[in-house]
Amino acid sequence: MTILVPIMLFGWVPLAVILFNCLKPHRAVLFIVIGGWLLLPTAVYNLPGLPEYSKSTAIALGLILGGRLSGKRQVTFFSWKIYDLPMVIWCLSPIITSLTNQLGLYDGLSTAWGHFVGWLVPYLAGRIYITSHEKLRDLCLGIVFGGILYVFLCLFEVRMSPQLSKILYGFFPHDWKQHWRYGGWRPIVFLQHGLMVALWMANSSTIAFWLWRSRIIKCLKGIPMSLFVMLLVITSLLCKSANGWFFLTLGCGCYFMRRSNKIFLFLLLGVPLYLALRISGVLSGQDVEMVAATIFDPERVSSLSFRLLQEDLFLERAMESPLFGWGGYSRGWPIDPETGRRMIKAIDALWIIILISKGFLGLVSFVGSMLIGPWLVLQSMKKAENQNLFIPDSVVLSLVVICFMIDCLVNAMVNPIYIMISGALVGWYLSQKKEAQKVGSVIC
């Protein structure tokens, strides 16, 4: 690794403090979370006697210390609500799992710390600082600007191969072979995997498309928005990942059904419904494979078939300890009874990883914590229909979170930006509800 790795990771915290002092608090949050996740290296420092230090840690500490040291933490405006309960349970679930598996309190606290920096802090950042239409608009623009930044980095790697992390940070963060697709390279830039880049570019393109088609943003810095949309869409296609192509089509297509909440309700409820059907055995892996074969090419279907086989093996093992899971240390890994060896080398889907390690408590709280924001936006859409109003910012951000959750059904690419969005949607909904109550009290 180059010297730039510790400079970036450890320097991000003081930079966050400076940003809080120079910018509006919500814009500082956007820069810290979006900029940090897109630009910081995917490296981990194991410090003696301390939790591991990664880009998630740098972002979380930057948010906490930046808000506190700048005096702009806005805690006086924050109070816990019932909508925050799923996220709290999700972050405490490792402790419960560890204790019920006799792994000890320290083990549970150690894992809970990872949930705290990776999940709770980004969620609360959105929940506390992004609470109005204007701030949601800035969130949308922040994601679009992040996508535009990655356009140039992605195009470089599509042409020159995934080299940026190697050039700047001195290492490649994944398996080189997985980034040659369809006769060319797919970019990884500074993220965990090319699949994560593809989803990010698809979601950035979706938001840009919605802002452009809604005529909310016609130009950025004097340049027509249509040009940026075209660049983002082309780059998304060049990421050469089926998940990116699928979510790009879904996200842009949903714009033309934006005034009906039925499609969004179907997508939102489709996630827990799929999980229920898979866990109960009503929906077999073969059924899913048959549906996928009508959409994707044989190579992608073959990859999905292997992932579904993984799910089936892990599901059988997960049902032996369904409530709180098996905990860590690969205790829930399927073992061949004859050889005593693992029956499978890896697992890809985030939902099955959560189910096997934290049981139904973890899975239900995880799904609830991420989908509660989009669900609240759907409730506000019903009221907006009655008043002939439509707020595209909150709807497209809800769609982005839903797409992330759909992706979690087959991949495990956790991105704190989507977690922050979920918190922001809850904060926005509560703020709107509070304003409506004030108006009602004045009228009375």
N, C-alpha and C positions, 0 to 999 in steps of 0.2 A: 504493500500500500504506500501511496505517496504522502508527503507531509500535509497535503491539502485535506486528507480525510479528517484528522483531528482538528485542524483549523476550522473546517466547516461544521463538524458535529458539536464541538465544544464552543465555537464562536457564535453559534446560532442563538444561544441563550442571551448573551449581552446584546446581540443585534435586536432581539425581540424587545428588550427593555428600551432600547433607543427608538424603535418603531412605535411603541406605545406612547412615548413622549413626543413624537413628531407628527403622528397621524391620529385621525379619529380612532377611538378604540376598536370599532368593528372592522375598520379597514386594516388596522394592525393585525387583528386576528386573522383576517383573510390572507394577508401576506405571510404570516408566520406558518399557518397550516398548509395552504396551497403551495406557497413557495418552498417551504421546508420539505414537504413530501415529494415534490417534483425534482428538487435540485440536490438534496442531501444524499450522501452515499449510503448504499445498503450495506453498512458495516456495523459490527457489534463489538463493544469493548466489555470484557468481563473483568470488572474491577474487584480487587480482593475485599471481601466482606460487604460488598454493595450489590444491588441489583444490576443487571446488564444495562449498558448505556448504548442506545441505538438512536435512529432518527426519530422514532416515536417518543423516546425519553427527551430528546432535545426540544422537540415541538411542545411537549407537555410542560416542561420546566420553563420554556420561554413564555408560554401563555400564563402560567401561574405567577412567575416572578415579574414579568412585564406588567401585568395588571396590578400587582401589589405595589411594586416599587414606583410605578407611575402615578399611583393614587386614582386610577381609572377602572378599578375592578368592578364597580357597579353592583356590589353585593347588596347594598341597601334596597335595590330594586328587585332582588331575587328572593323567591320563597319556593320551597319544595311543593310540588303538586302531585296528585295521584298519577298523572301521566308520566312522571319521572320514575315511578316505582319499578317498571320492568328493567330499566337500565341499572338501577340500584341493585336489584336482585341478581341481574346478570353479572355485575362486578363482584358481588359477594358469593356467588355460586361456587367458586373454587374453594373457599373456606369450608363450606358445607360438605362438598364432595370429599375434600381431604380428611375431614373429621370422621365422616361416615365410613371411609375406607381405611381408617386407622393409619393414615399417613402423617398425622401430626399437624399442629397449628402452624408451624413455621412453613411447611410446604404449601399450605393453603394461602397464607399471607404472601408468600413469594409469588404465587401465580396471580393472586388478586392484585398485586402491584402492577403486573403487566396489563391487567384489565383496566386499572386506574389510569395509567398513562396512555394506553392505546385506545380506550373507549370512553371512559367517564369524562376525562378532561376535554377532548374534542367535542363531545356531546354538550357539556356545560358551556363551552365557549360559544357554540351556536345558540344555545338556549338563553344565555345571559345577554350576549352582545348584539344578536341579530333578531330584532323584534318588531320591525316595521316594514311597510312596502318598500320604502327607499333602501333599507338595508338588505332586503331580499334581492332587490335589483342589483345592488353592488355585489352580492354573493354570486348572482348569475354572471355578471361581468367579470368578476374575479376568475371564475371557472373558464369563461371564454378566453380571457387573456392568458390563462395557464395553458389552454389548448393551443392558442396561437404560438406561444413560446415553443411548445413541443412540436409544432408543425415543422419548424426548421431543423430541430434536433432529430426528429423521426426521419425526415427526408434525407438527412446526411447518412443515417445508419442504413436506410433502405438502399442507398447507393454504395456506401463504403463498408457495410457490415456493422454489426453492433460493437462499436469501438470506443464510444465516448467515456464509459465508465473506466475502461482500461487506460485510455489516454489521460484522463484527469485524476482518477483515483487509484490507478494501478492494479485493478482486479476486475474480473468479470463475475457478476453476481449469480450466474445460473449455468445450466448446461448448454454449451455452445450448439449442440446438435438440434436442440428444440427450436432454434430460431432461423432455420432454413425451411421455408414453406413455399409451395407452389412455384418453384423455380427461382426464388429470390429470398432476400433477407427480410425478416420482420424485426422492427426496432424494439429495444428494451430500455434505452437511454439510462436513467438512474433509478428505475423501479425494480421490483422484484422479479418480474417476468413479462414477456411480450404480451401475454393475455391481459395483464393489468393495464399495459399501455393501450391496447386495443379498446378496452372498455372505457378508459379515460377519454380517448379521442372520440369515441362514439358519443359519449355523454356530453362532451364539450360541443361537438357538432350539433347535437340535438338542441341544446340550449341556444346556441347561436342561431339555428334555423328558426326556432320559436320566436326569438326576439326580432329577427328580420321579418318573418312573415306576419307577425302581429303589428309591424310598423312601430314598435316601441323604440328600437335602435335602428336608425337609417344609415348612420356613419359612425366610424370610430377613428378619431384623430384625422377627420377629413377624408377618410377612405371609405368607399361604399361598403356597407355590411355584407352585401351579396358576395363580394370578393373574398371576405374572410370565411363566409359559409362554404364557398366553393373549395378553398384551400383546406379547410378542416375536413370536409367530406372526402376529398380526394386522399388526404393523408390517412383517414380512417380506413379507407379501402386498401391502401398500400400497407397497412399493418398486417394484412394477410392472416387474420384470425376470424374464425367463424363466429365467435361470440361478439366481436366488434361489428361484423356485418349484420348480424341478427339484431343487435340492440340499436344500431344506426337506423335500420329499416323500421323497427318498432317505434323508436322515439320520434322520428320525423313523421311517420304515418299517423301516429296518435294526434298530431296537431290538427288534422282534418276532422277529428272526432272530439275536439277539445271541449265543446260546450255540453257534452253529455258525460256524466260521471259513470255511466255503465261500463265503458271499456276500462276505465281506471279501477273501478271496483272489481271487475273480473280479474285484472292483473294482480291487484293487491291480495284478494282472497285466494287467488290461484296458488300463491306460495304456501300458506299453511294447509290448503287442501291437498296439494301435491305431497307434502310431508306426511299428512295423515294417511293418505292412500298408500304411500310407499311403506310406511311403518306397519300398517295393518296388513299388508300383503295383497290388498285388493288390486293395486297397480304393480305389475311385475316389471322387472327390468326389460323383458322382451317386448312388453307393450310400449314402453317408452322408446325403445330402439326402433320399433316399427313406425311410430309417429315421426321420429327424427329422420328416418330414411326418406320421408317425403319432402324434407326441407334441405338436408345437407348432403354433401358428396360422400361416397363410400369410405374415404379415408377418415373423415370426421366421425362418421357413424361407427366405424371400427374402434376409434378412440373412445367414443361414448360407451360402446359395448363393454370395453374393459373397465371403465369407471363404474358402470352399473354392476358388474360382477364384484367389484370392490365393495360397493354399498351392500349387496346381499350378504357377503361374508361378515361384514362388520355389524350389520343389523342383527344377525343371529347372535353374535357375541354381545351386542348392546342390550338385548332383551334379557340377558342373565342378571343385569344390574340396571334396571330401567329408570329408576327415580333420580338417582344422583350420579350415575355413571361409575366408571372405573378409576377415575383420576389419571394422573400422569404416569411416567416411566413405562409407557407401552403396555400397561397392565390389561388394557382392553383389546390388545391385538389378537386376531384369530390365530390359533396355533394348531398345526397338524398333530392329531393325537398319536400318530404312528412315529413320526420323526421328531416331534417336539420343536420343530422349527416354525417360523412365521409362514403362514399360507400366502401372504402377499407382501410385496416390498414397500408399497406406498399407498396413500389414500389422498384423493384430490378434493372431494366435496366438503365444504366447510360445515354444512349441517350435520353430516355423519360424524365428523371429527368432534363436534360439540356434543352430539348425542352419546358417543362412546365414552367421552371423557367426563361429561357433566350431566348426562342423563336428561330426562324430560324437564327438570328444573332449569337447566342451562339452555336447552333448545327453545322452550316456550318463552323464557325471559329474553333471549337473544332476538327471536322473531318479533316479540312485542315491542322491545326497545327500539327497533329500527322501523317498524311499520306504524307505530302510534302516530308519528308526525304526518305521514301521508293519509292516514285514516282521518285525522282531524281536519286536514285540508279538504277531504271528500265531504265531510259534514258541512264545511263552510261553502262548498260548491253548490249544495242544495239551496242554501239561503241566497247565494248569488244568482241562481237561476230565477228565483222568485222576484228578485229585485232587478233583473236584467243587467247584472254586473258580471264581470269575469276578470279574474286576476291571474294572468298567465304565468307570472313568476313563480308563485307558490305551486301551481299545477305542474309545471315542467320540472321543478325541483323534486316534487313528490315522485314524478315519473322516473327521475334519475335514481332515487333511493330504491324504488321498486325494481328497476333494472339491475341494480347491484345485488338485491336480495335474490332475484332469479338467477343471476350468475353464481351466487353462493350455493345453488343447488348442484352445480357441477365443478366449481372451482373454489379455491380458498385464498382469494386475493383481497385481504382486508386493507381498506383505504380509509384513513381518518377523515378525509374530505367528505365522504358520504355520511359518516357518523356525525360530523359537524352539521351537515345539511339536515339530518333528522332532528337534531336538537334545535336548529334554527326554526324549523317548521312548527315545533311545539311552542317555542317562544313567541313566534309570530301569531299563532292561533290564540294564545292566552292574552297577548297584547290587544288583539282585535276584540276579543270577548270583553276585556276590561273596558275598552273604549265604548263598546256598545252599551255596557251597563251604565257608564257615566252619562251617555246621551239619553238613555231611558230614564235615569233618575232626574235629569234636568227637565225633560219633557213632563214628567209627572209633577 
